[in-house]
Amino acid sequence: MWNECAPGEKLLTKGEVAQLCRVEIRTVDRWVAAGKIKCYRIPSGRLLFRKRDVLKRDVLMAADRRDGRVVQTGR
């Protein structure tokens, strides 16, 4: 799991992911809970994300929005 990261690869915190994707940290928590973004839990319990996984996820979401495939759900 943790070994999957290449040496020197940029790892991001939840806060950095939220800034990069322009969302709230709670949204990143929801993505993790829903399995929409891959993360790595270090021994201290902190979550880290590979930058390339975040960028790939962001590109896919942008493509879905552009194609009109994003469905708004409400309570």
Kinemage of the C-alpha trace (Angstrom):
@kinemage 1
@onewidth
@group {chain A} dominant
@subgroup {mainchain}
@vectorlist {calphas} color= white
{ca met a 1} P 0.000 0.000 0.000
{ca trp a 2} L 2.422 2.680 1.189
{ca asn a 3} L 5.165 1.169 -0.989
{ca glu a 4} L 3.224 1.992 -4.169
{ca cys a 5} L 4.590 5.543 -4.166
{ca ala a 6} L 7.624 6.188 -6.307
{ca pro a 7} L 10.675 7.748 -4.637
{ca gly a 8} L 10.386 11.523 -4.745
{ca glu a 9} L 6.715 11.404 -5.701
{ca lys a 10} L 4.665 14.341 -4.425
{ca leu a 11} L 2.220 13.359 -1.680
{ca leu a 12} L -0.538 15.741 -0.652
{ca thr a 13} L -2.455 16.260 2.574
{ca lys a 14} L -6.259 16.580 2.642
{ca gly a 15} L -5.883 20.343 2.857
{ca glu a 16} L -3.655 20.453 -0.209
{ca val a 17} L -6.077 18.235 -2.151
{ca ala a 18} L -8.952 20.533 -1.176
{ca gln a 19} L -7.017 23.601 -2.361
{ca leu a 20} L -5.962 21.940 -5.603
{ca cys a 21} L -9.536 20.857 -6.418
{ca arg a 22} L -11.098 24.056 -5.019
{ca val a 23} L -13.378 22.226 -2.592
{ca glu a 24} L -13.845 22.075 1.176
{ca ile a 25} L -11.889 19.523 3.220
{ca arg a 26} L -15.212 17.856 4.073
{ca thr a 27} L -15.676 17.161 0.361
{ca val a 28} L -12.322 15.366 0.261
{ca asp a 29} L -13.495 13.303 3.270
{ca arg a 30} L -16.648 12.377 1.327
{ca trp a 31} L -14.609 11.371 -1.719
{ca val a 32} L -12.464 9.104 0.469
{ca ala a 33} L -15.528 7.550 2.133
{ca ala a 34} L -17.143 6.944 -1.275
{ca gly a 35} L -13.951 5.474 -2.742
{ca lys a 36} L -13.753 8.207 -5.382
{ca ile a 37} L -10.135 9.044 -4.603
{ca lys a 38} L -7.283 6.780 -3.567
{ca cys a 39} L -5.462 7.622 -0.360
{ca tyr a 40} L -2.743 6.188 1.840
{ca arg a 41} L -2.953 6.068 5.631
{ca ile a 42} L 0.401 6.479 7.336
{ca pro a 43} L 1.094 4.890 10.758
{ca ser a 44} L 0.094 8.096 12.569
{ca gly a 45} L -3.375 7.798 10.998
{ca arg a 46} L -2.959 10.753 8.661
{ca leu a 47} L -4.189 10.421 5.074
{ca leu a 48} L -1.943 11.272 2.150
{ca phe a 49} L -2.764 11.365 -1.549
{ca arg a 50} L -0.610 10.929 -4.645
{ca lys a 51} L -0.706 14.100 -6.702
{ca arg a 52} L -1.175 12.152 -9.935
{ca asp a 53} L -4.246 10.358 -8.480
{ca val a 54} L -5.775 13.688 -7.495
{ca leu a 55} L -5.087 15.255 -10.886
{ca lys a 56} L -6.484 12.198 -12.699
{ca arg a 57} L -9.638 12.343 -10.576
{ca asp a 58} L -9.985 16.093 -11.204
{ca val a 59} L -9.601 15.625 -14.979
{ca leu a 60} L -12.261 12.889 -15.007
{ca met a 61} L -14.686 15.069 -13.024
{ca ala a 62} L -14.097 18.008 -15.394
{ca ala a 63} L -14.807 15.755 -18.391
{ca asp a 64} L -18.021 14.538 -16.772
{ca arg a 65} L -19.137 18.122 -16.126
{ca arg a 66} L -18.307 19.115 -19.696
{ca asp a 67} L -20.307 16.173 -21.069
{ca gly a 68} L -23.223 16.930 -18.768
{ca arg a 69} L -22.923 13.671 -16.872
{ca val a 70} L -22.726 15.151 -13.356
{ca val a 71} L -26.018 14.594 -11.578
{ca gln a 72} L -27.001 16.932 -8.773
{ca thr a 73} L -28.515 15.166 -5.810
{ca gly a 74} L -30.209 16.844 -2.914
{ca arg a 75} L -31.705 15.850 0.380
